[in-house]
Structures are given as C-alpha cells and as structure tokens.
C-alpha cells in the first residue's frame, strides 16, 4: 500500500499525486467512487459506463428519499448522459 499526505484546500479539494494518477490510469474527467470504510476514506476509479451505472443504482437502492420509479429512471438517464458528455472528445472544448 502506498500512502502520502495532502492538505485539504479552502474549497475542500485535494490533488491526487501524479504517481497515484499514473498507477491507476486516472485522467481528467474520470469518475471516482468515494466511500468510507471505518475511519478510512476510499477513492476507487470507476471504469466504463457499466461501473458508473452500477454505482448509481447502488446509491439509489440505499437512498431513502422515496423516489418514484420514473424519478429514479430520469436520474439514471441524466447520470448516463453526464458520463457520456464527460467522455466525449468535444467535452473539453
């Protein structure tokens, strides 16, 4: 396991070290799943659309907001659209 220390900025952001980004092949615009395990904060790169959709559905299953099936589907479609736009070559222009 590799470890390092980073300071949280005023906007609650951190910079991932280059060695971590390279090791995990993380690029600008990639999606990261963030979760806790005990007192640990864990970041996991989501690989491909299937990971993004699976992560969203897991979050939705745990959500107790009372979304109707239509609201849940609308949210899922919006997540897919956002993901596709983030991966589009035109997204950076």
BELHU-V696733 format. One record per helix or strand of 3 or more residues. SS is the DSSP state (hx for helix, st for strand). FROM is the first residue (numbers start at 1). LEN is the number of residues. Records with the same first field share a line. If there is no record, write none. Layout:
SS=FROM-LEN  FROM-LEN
This chain:
hx=18-7  48-15  69-19  89-4
st=32-6  40-6
